[in-house]
Amino acid sequence: MNLLYKSTRSADRKVTASEAILKGLAEDGGLFVPESVPKLDVSMEDLKNRSYQETAYAVMKQFLTDFTEEELKHCISSAYDDKFDTEVIAPLVKVGDTYHLELFHGATIAFKDMALSILPHLLTTAAKKNNVTKEIVILAATSGDTGKAALAGFADVPGTKIIVFYPKGGVSRVQELQMITQKGDNTAVVAIHGNFDNAQSGVKALFEDKELEKRLDGAGYQFSSANSINIGRLVPQVAYYVYAYAKLLENGEIEDGEEINVAVPTGNFGNILAAYYAKQMGVPIAKLICASNENKVLFDFFRTGVYDRNRDFILTSSPSMDILISSNLERLIYTVAGQDSGKNAELMRQLKEKGTYEITPDMKEKLADFVGGFATEEETREAIHDTYERTGYVMDTHTAVASYVCADYRKRSGDSRKCLVVSTASPYKFARSVMTAIDPGYEGMDELALIDELHKVSGMAVPAAIEEIRKADIRHTRECDADRMEETVREILGV
């Protein structure tokens, strides 16, 4: 069966998976969603002995039905190779009474590598399938991790260029250095004077600009996206939830069919939406615990049914979650609205014009799988400190938010199901925040010196990604105001 995709904002046109990946964003500004979430055609018993690559194929073939077996397996084997510092790709580690799914073993030491290692291969395969002759320009906004992972994935990939916007002063120093030292003749990095939401809204506006589209077309370019608005980013993320459940089963930690909870540090809502899709595919997940930092727009939404971005934007020690407009939530809203694209489009219009919308009681009922929680900066520090003192395990700030929210949920609800905490970044990426949480005495030390201290404390090898930036040349120094993004893109492309 050929699974087709449609926009969350209109029921008019259906496209294939490869067309959806190529476009990134639908022409009406909506996000592509599958007509229905497919079911797994293999059991967890069958999957428990399979490698990460084999599990990824079992999941992705259900979503990307216009890719041949040969094409898909080639994309998977090209992505999940020795770029990862562990053969298992996504190790499961028992930490106290929870299980951490470590998704930071790729080239840029963050979970975005899990999808952005494969997206360039999916995209270039999709271009061939659809006889695309224009050069594909990847546009991405980043709150810290997507940018570097996308840059690394697309660097010097023939037929592509990539332009990444990030908020100046809104990412960690390591995250910034990773981006501005990126090699590749087809890469461009721009610091905007504004926050992540400004960057993300600006990128969406560029996609929707018909005049710019014509100008690009004349110059032989077309836009596509590397953000999680691209379905080619989301589908590979579903795979690691299936893999994690199968490995818990293989390790004898759970019985076949036993439900688990999943706690996900959440900003743009893509990672937890992938867990929701995994549940729809048949993975026995009970609660999806949506963990926010002090920018708790999602916590408030799950509590009240009102999404309201009209609030102060707070810079925290978990910058990849410093987001007030969670783009991927639109896919969930469309689902709980009964795939009513008109209803969804109206809510998104309200969000754009007024900064807020409210879902109906009937829609809210359909969100029963989700539990919202948040951690303050102090609670995030406590989680890092206490986990280290108790177990010797060192986690980054984003993972700490999920760890705290998971423990808090268990305590308040009495829910004793086993819990998978999604570990989204290496502690090395946020060495200052991590080390000062373990011991405030590290406060005055230089960021790169703290990396050596973190190595002593954790016993974890310093990742190659960190060693590289110690001596790499700065290659990207471009900056612009948030309202000059179009001008900057045209300048970079010469159109």
Beta strands, then each sheet from edge to edge (+ up, - down):
strand 1: 5-7
strand 2: 10-15
strand 3: 32-34
strand 4: 92-95
strand 5: 98-102
strand 6: 135-141
strand 7: 160-167
strand 8: 187-193
strand 9: 221-225
strand 10: 260-265
strand 11: 285-292
strand 12: 306-308
strand 13: 356-358
strand 14: 370-374
strand 15: 419-423
strand 16: 478-481
sheet 1: 2+ 1- 3+
sheet 2: 4+ 5- 15- 10- 11- 14-
sheet 3: 9+ 6+ 7+ 8+ 16+
sheet 4: 12+ 13-
end
